[in-house]
Amino acid sequence: QVQLVESGGGSVQSGGSLRLSCVASGLIYSTHSMGWFRQAPGKEREGVANISIAGNTNYEDSVMGRFTISRDNAKNTLYLQMNNLKPEDTAMYYCAARKFYSSDFRYWGQGTQVTVSS
């Protein structure tokens, strides 16, 4: 059974930092591309960042230069370092996994809440 468990969310003031973690189990982590997504109340879920099995990364425009996605295959763990947080970053953050050859993220975590106050 595949499980993705996020942690690291919390409440910070604008300009602060948080680091999210996502520990994966039940899958061959090194064969899965990983991503971070977020959903704010009343808004659709959006992709924040993703990382391939080779370590190539992509970011949503609004987080470029502020967020960094990384992975540690030895620990089956995905990270999202978030710096210079803004109130508009407030959302539930989810990690997700897909087979490297697939376009669909099949596995999802339960989410961790990030709240940024001005």
N, C-alpha and C positions, 0 to 999 in steps of 0.2 A: 504494500500500500504506500503510495507516494504521499509524503507530507512536506509542506513548506511552512516554516514557522518564522514569522517576522518578530522583531523586537527593536527597541531603541527609540520608539516614538515618544512624544511628550509635548510639553508646553514651553515655548521660549519666546523671548521678545524679538522684535524685528532686528535683524543684523546678527542674530545668534546662529549657533551651529548645532546640528544633530548628526549622528551616524546611525543609520538603520542597518540591521543585519537580517539575513534570511538563511536559516539552516535547512538544507534539503535532506530527505531520507527516502529510501525506497526506490531510488533511480540511480542510473549511472550518470553522476553529475557531470562528468567531463564530456559527455555526448549531448548535453543540453545547452542551448542558448538560453540566457536568462534576461529577465526584464523587470523593471520597476514601473508600476502604474499608480495613478492616484485618482480619487473621485471625491469631489467636494459636494456638499449638500446642494441638491437641485441641479447639478451639472453631470454631464456624461463622463464616464471614465476616460482618462487620457494616458497615453504612454509618456513616461518621463525619461527613461533611459533604457538602453539594452546593451548587452555584451555577448559577443559570439564565443564559440568554443576556443577560438584563436585569440580572444582578448580584444577584438575590434569593438569599438564603442560608438553609440549614436545617442544624441540628446535632443530633447524637445527644445525649441528655440528659447523659451523663457527661462530655462535652467542652465543653459550653456554658460560655462565659465564660473558657475556657482556650485553645481553638483558634480560629483565624480562617482561613477559606478566602477566597481572592481569585483573580482572573484578570487577565491582561494580554493582551488580544486582539492587540495589535500584535506581541507576542513569541510568540504561540501557547503561552503558559505558564500553568499552574495552580500555585497555591501553597497550602501549609498551614502557617501559623505555629502552633507548638505551644509553649505556655508552661506553667509549673508542672506539668511532666510527673510522672506517677506510675508506679509499677511495673506497675500494671494496664494502662497504655498500651503495654506491650511487645507488639509484633506485627509482622508484615509488612504494610506499607502499600502499597496499590495505588491508582493513579488510573484513572479510567474515563470514557468519553465516550458520550453518546447524542445522537441527533438531537433537537432541541428539542421535536418533536411526538411523540416516542416515549417509552414508559415503560421500555424495556429498555436497559440499558447494554450496548452492542454491542462496544465496543473497550476493551481492558484493557492496562495496562502490566505489566512483569515484576515489579514490586514493589521496595521498599527497606525494609531491616530497621531497626526502632527498638527499642532495648533500654534500659530504665530500671532502674537499680539503686537499692536503698533505702539 
